């Protein structure tokens, strides 16, 4: 498997990562006190993001892609 590393402070090299950060910020805006977030809230955000179709992966969800990957590993 090829692994790529982005240069520090080069957000344009991490498009999907930066997009995901933006999606997370919809639920947890800057300045959020993470000590006040419970596990139930985090799991809810996780489910929403993992079941959201993404253009970059052919409008499949990250959860669907993980299932496909795991099928090929076994």
PyMOL commands that set and color helices and strands:
alter all, ss='L'
color gray80, all
select helices_A, chain A and resi 11-13+15-27+34-36+39-50+55-57+62-73
alter helices_A, ss='H'
color red, helices_A
select strands_A, chain A and resi 53-54+60-61
alter strands_A, ss='S'
color yellow, strands_A
deselect
rebuild
show_as cartoon
